Amino acid sequence: MPVCEFTPSRCHVNLAALRRNFARLGEAERLMPVIKADAYGHGLLPVARALADAGAQRFAVGLVDEGRALRDAGFSQRIVPLLGQLTPDDWQRARALDLTPLVACPEDVARAAALASADRPWHVALKFDSGMGRLGFVPEDVPALLEALRAAPGLRPALAISHFAVADTPEEQDYTLRQLRDFTAMTDAVRAVFPDMERSLGNSAGTLAWPQARFEVCRPGYAVYGGNPLAGTAWANRGETLEWVMSLSAPVIRTHALKKGQSLSYGRIFTAPRDMQVAVLGCGYANAVPRVLSNALPLRLHGRRVPQVGRICMGMLMADISALHDVQPGDRAWLLGGPAGPDAPVTPDDWAAPLDTIAYEILCLVGMTNPRVYDEEQA
């Protein structure tokens, strides 16, 4: 049965840029790229294949079912579900698929131990809360944790994980150092009994800005997709070589004249201040283009930035192309990224700043609501 297309817009994913970002973040054997949430909207399996080709030996996913998808596709890397196992079925599937389950509380230790034995051991990832306040063992839990692990000969702690809260904020260095000290102390106590256990604390910001937090394994996510978690800070230059992997394009459906004084689109929030030429594009808020950015969204046509005008609609938006020449139906406009041109590409940060949000959200929404195409290099 043919696929039903719901939009002419396209989310472009540049796999060559993805691999270059991965290489910039350190030695492949010491990285565990985060590909949860459908690889931040970039597509779980294509991203995993590209990273495996680049040497990735581990993957962090969100859910056990993402681990299942990877195993079904033939991936043999160590796979850690960062949200843990949420149901009894999750535990059974994690065991059957040889995932490395997240163990974050005494009950998790018991569940994992019940599925392991000395003659069929199971490698697990221990989650420590060093200051994020979400999941994991805190310092006072460590003695009981060690006792439980000693009583479970089938469990093999392979990895210790924690997560920075403000590693991307230079003004919060004291808190990050405290997290680093607490994580080191907790994992030192466990490694005294299980010396082969690796440690992972560095997220994208930690990988770029905190070399003392790299330990055996770094766990970058956002940076793999080109986002600089240090943008806008005094440390911005530490991530400035990263390349955005995702672009968003839409075709010109029609061009037409708009006379001075004539209004445009719903709510009449834009009235032409002069005679203008307008392009109608096949993309809108159904494609994750924020309606609240109406009259404030930049985009590029023919390599030039042009302003979006009028209320953004469900499947259409309009742009002022008065400064351009020879724009034709079928031409492709770039709302994010795109080929090099005279003007700078629009970035997810350009969307996020006026929305008072982060580019992570933009990537996930754009990637999950537009058909994706995969480019080695964008022409």
C-alpha positions in Angstrom: 0.0 0.0 0.0 1.5 3.4 -1.0 2.5 5.7 1.8 0.1 8.6 2.3 2.0 11.9 2.2 0.7 14.5 4.7 3.0 17.3 3.9 5.4 18.5 1.1 7.9 19.7 3.8 11.0 17.6 4.4 13.4 17.1 7.4 16.9 16.6 6.0 19.4 14.7 8.1 23.1 15.0 7.1 24.7 11.8 8.2 28.2 12.9 7.2 27.9 15.9 9.6 26.6 13.5 12.3 29.8 11.4 12.0 32.0 14.4 12.0 30.5 15.6 15.2 30.9 12.2 16.8 34.6 12.2 15.8 35.0 15.7 17.4 33.8 14.5 20.7 36.5 12.0 21.5 37.7 8.5 20.8 34.8 6.3 19.5 35.5 3.5 22.0 35.1 5.9 24.9 31.8 7.4 23.8 28.2 6.3 24.3 26.1 8.5 22.1 22.5 9.1 23.3 20.0 8.2 20.6 16.8 8.3 22.8 13.6 9.9 21.5 14.1 8.6 18.0 17.7 10.0 18.1 16.4 13.5 19.1 14.1 13.4 16.1 16.8 12.4 13.6 15.7 8.7 13.3 16.9 5.9 15.5 18.1 3.3 13.0 19.7 5.6 10.4 21.5 7.5 13.1 22.6 4.2 14.9 23.9 2.8 11.6 25.9 6.0 10.9 27.4 6.0 14.4 28.2 2.3 14.2 30.1 3.0 11.0 32.0 5.7 12.9 33.0 3.2 15.5 30.4 3.5 18.2 30.5 0.5 20.6 27.7 1.6 23.0 24.3 3.3 22.7 22.2 5.0 25.2 18.4 4.8 24.4 15.4 5.9 26.4 13.2 2.8 26.5 13.7 -0.9 26.3 11.6 -0.9 23.1 14.2 1.3 21.4 16.8 -1.3 22.5 14.6 -4.0 20.9 14.5 -2.0 17.7 18.2 -1.9 17.6 18.7 -5.6 18.3 16.1 -6.5 15.7 18.1 -4.4 13.2 21.2 -6.4 14.0 23.1 -4.0 16.4 25.3 -5.9 18.9 26.6 -2.8 20.8 26.1 -2.4 24.5 22.7 -0.7 24.9 21.5 1.1 28.1 17.9 2.2 28.4 18.2 5.5 30.4 14.6 5.6 31.6 15.0 2.1 33.0 12.6 -0.9 32.8 9.1 0.4 33.4 7.2 -2.9 33.5 7.8 -6.6 34.3 7.7 -7.2 30.5 10.5 -4.6 30.1 12.7 -6.5 32.5 12.1 -9.8 30.7 12.7 -8.3 27.3 15.9 -6.5 28.5 17.2 -9.8 29.7 16.2 -11.7 26.5 17.8 -9.0 24.3 21.0 -8.7 26.4 20.5 -5.0 27.1 22.4 -3.4 30.0 19.5 -2.5 32.3 19.5 0.7 34.4 19.5 -0.2 38.1 18.5 2.9 40.1 16.9 1.6 43.4 16.9 -1.4 45.7 13.8 -2.8 43.9 15.7 -2.7 40.6 18.6 -4.7 42.1 16.1 -7.4 43.2 14.4 -7.5 39.8 17.7 -7.8 38.0 19.0 -10.4 40.4 15.9 -12.6 39.9 16.7 -12.8 36.2 20.4 -13.5 36.6 22.5 -16.3 38.0 26.2 -17.0 38.6 26.3 -19.3 35.5 24.4 -16.8 33.4 25.4 -13.4 34.7 23.9 -10.1 33.6 25.8 -6.8 33.1 23.9 -3.9 34.6 24.3 -0.1 34.7 24.1 1.5 38.1 22.4 4.9 38.3 23.7 7.4 40.9 22.1 10.7 41.8 24.9 13.2 42.2 22.7 16.2 42.2 20.1 16.0 39.5 17.4 14.8 41.9 15.6 12.4 39.5 16.8 8.8 39.6 19.5 6.9 41.3 21.4 5.9 44.4 22.5 8.7 46.7 25.7 8.5 48.9 23.9 7.1 51.9 22.6 4.3 49.8 26.0 2.9 48.8 26.6 0.5 51.7 23.3 -1.2 51.2 23.8 -1.3 47.5 27.1 -3.0 47.9 25.6 -5.5 50.3 22.8 -6.3 47.8 25.3 -6.7 44.9 27.4 -9.1 47.0 24.3 -11.1 47.6 23.5 -11.3 43.8 26.4 -13.2 42.2 24.6 -13.1 38.9 24.9 -9.3 38.6 28.0 -7.7 37.1 28.1 -3.9 37.5 29.5 -2.8 34.1 28.8 0.9 34.2 28.0 3.6 36.7 26.0 6.6 35.3 25.0 10.0 36.7 24.0 13.2 35.0 25.1 16.8 35.3 22.5 19.5 36.1 24.4 22.7 35.2 27.6 21.7 33.4 26.7 24.1 30.7 26.7 27.1 33.1 30.1 28.6 34.0 28.5 30.5 36.9 27.5 27.2 38.5 30.9 25.6 38.5 30.8 25.0 42.3 27.7 22.8 41.9 29.2 20.9 39.0 32.4 20.3 41.0 30.2 19.0 43.9 28.5 16.6 41.6 31.9 15.5 40.3 33.1 14.8 43.9 30.0 13.0 44.9 30.0 10.8 41.9 33.7 10.0 42.3 33.2 9.1 45.9 30.2 6.8 45.3 31.8 5.0 42.3 35.1 4.7 44.1 33.4 2.7 46.8 31.7 0.4 44.3 34.9 0.0 42.2 36.7 -1.1 45.3 34.6 -4.2 45.0 33.9 -4.3 41.3 37.1 -2.8 39.8 36.1 -3.4 36.2 33.1 -1.1 36.4 33.3 1.9 34.0 31.9 5.3 34.8 29.9 7.8 32.7 29.1 11.3 34.0 29.9 13.6 31.0 26.9 14.7 29.0 27.4 16.9 26.0 28.4 19.9 28.1 30.5 17.7 30.4 32.2 16.2 27.4 33.1 19.6 25.9 33.8 21.7 29.1 34.8 19.3 31.9 37.8 17.1 30.9 38.1 15.8 34.5 34.6 14.4 34.2 35.3 12.2 31.1 36.1 9.1 33.1 36.0 5.9 31.0 32.9 6.8 29.0 31.3 10.1 27.9 27.6 10.2 27.0 27.0 13.0 24.5 23.6 13.5 23.0 22.8 17.1 21.8 26.3 17.7 20.6 26.2 14.6 18.3 23.4 16.4 16.4 25.4 19.6 16.2 24.0 21.5 19.1 26.4 23.5 21.2 25.3 23.3 24.8 27.7 26.1 25.7 26.3 28.6 23.2 25.7 32.0 24.8 28.2 31.4 27.6 31.8 32.3 28.1 32.7 28.7 27.0 30.8 28.9 23.7 34.1 28.4 21.7 34.5 24.9 23.1 31.6 23.7 20.9 31.8 26.1 18.0 33.1 23.5 15.5 29.9 21.3 15.8 27.6 21.2 12.7 23.9 21.1 12.8 22.7 17.8 11.3 19.1 18.6 10.7 17.5 21.0 8.2 13.9 21.7 7.3 12.7 22.7 3.8 9.4 23.4 2.2 8.4 24.1 -1.4 7.0 27.3 -2.8 3.4 26.6 -3.7 2.6 30.0 -5.3 3.9 33.5 -5.6 1.6 36.6 -5.9 1.5 40.3 -5.5 0.2 41.9 -2.2 -0.9 45.5 -2.6 -0.1 48.2 0.0 -2.7 48.1 2.7 -3.8 44.6 1.9 -3.9 42.2 4.9 -2.6 38.6 4.8 -3.7 35.4 6.5 -5.8 34.7 9.7 -6.4 37.4 12.2 -5.1 40.1 9.8 -2.0 40.5 11.9 0.0 41.7 8.9 -0.9 44.5 6.5 1.4 45.3 3.6 3.3 48.6 4.3 4.0 48.8 0.5 3.4 46.9 -2.7 5.0 43.5 -2.1 5.6 40.1 -3.6 4.7 37.1 -1.4 5.5 33.4 -1.6 3.2 30.8 -0.1 5.2 27.8 1.3 3.9 24.3 2.0 4.7 24.1 5.7 3.1 25.3 8.9 2.4 24.6 12.6 1.4 21.0 11.8 5.1 20.6 10.8 6.3 22.0 14.2 6.8 25.5 12.9 5.7 27.5 16.0 2.6 29.6 15.3 3.7 32.0 17.9 6.6 33.0 15.7 4.2 34.5 13.1 5.8 37.7 11.6 9.0 36.8 13.4 10.3 33.6 11.7 13.4 33.9 9.5 13.8 31.6 6.5 16.0 31.4 3.4 15.1 31.3 -0.3 17.8 31.3 -3.0 20.4 31.5 -0.1 18.9 34.8 1.2 17.1 35.4 4.4 13.6 36.7 3.9 11.0 37.5 6.6 7.9 35.4 7.2 4.7 37.5 7.1 1.2 36.9 8.4 -0.2 34.2 10.7 1.4 30.8 10.3 -1.3 28.4 9.2 -1.6 24.6 9.7 0.1 23.7 6.5 1.1 27.0 4.9 3.1 30.1 5.7 4.0 33.2 3.7 7.2 35.0 3.1 8.1 38.5 1.8 10.1 37.8 -1.4 10.1 41.4 -2.6 13.9 41.6 -2.5 14.3 38.4 -4.6 14.0 37.8 -8.2 12.7 34.8 -10.2 11.2 32.8 -7.3 9.1 30.1 -8.8 6.6 27.5 -7.6 8.6 24.3 -6.7 11.6 26.3 -5.4 12.7 25.1 -2.0 12.8 27.4 1.0 14.9 26.4 4.0 13.3 27.1 7.4 16.3 25.5 9.2 19.8 24.9 7.8 20.1 24.0 4.1 22.8 24.5 1.5 25.4 27.2 1.9 24.4 30.6 0.5 25.1 34.3 0.9 23.2 34.6 4.2 23.7 32.4 7.3 21.4 29.4 7.7 18.6 29.6 10.2 19.4 27.4 13.2 17.3 25.7 15.9 18.7 28.3 18.3 17.1 31.0 16.1 13.7 29.5 16.8 14.3 28.6 20.4 15.5 32.0 21.7 12.3 34.0 21.1 10.3 31.0 22.4 12.2 30.9 25.7 13.0 27.2 25.1 16.0 25.1 24.0 16.9 23.8 20.6 16.6 20.2 21.8 12.8 20.7 21.8 12.9 22.1 18.2 14.9 19.2 16.9 12.6 16.6 18.5 9.4 18.2 17.2 10.7 19.0 13.7 12.2 15.5 13.2 9.1 13.7 14.5 6.5 15.7 12.5 8.1 15.9 9.0 9.1 13.1 6.6 12.8 12.6 6.9 15.3 12.2 4.1 18.9 11.3 4.6 21.8 13.1 2.9 25.5 12.3 3.1 26.1 15.9 2.1 23.5 18.6 1.3 24.0 20.0 -2.2 
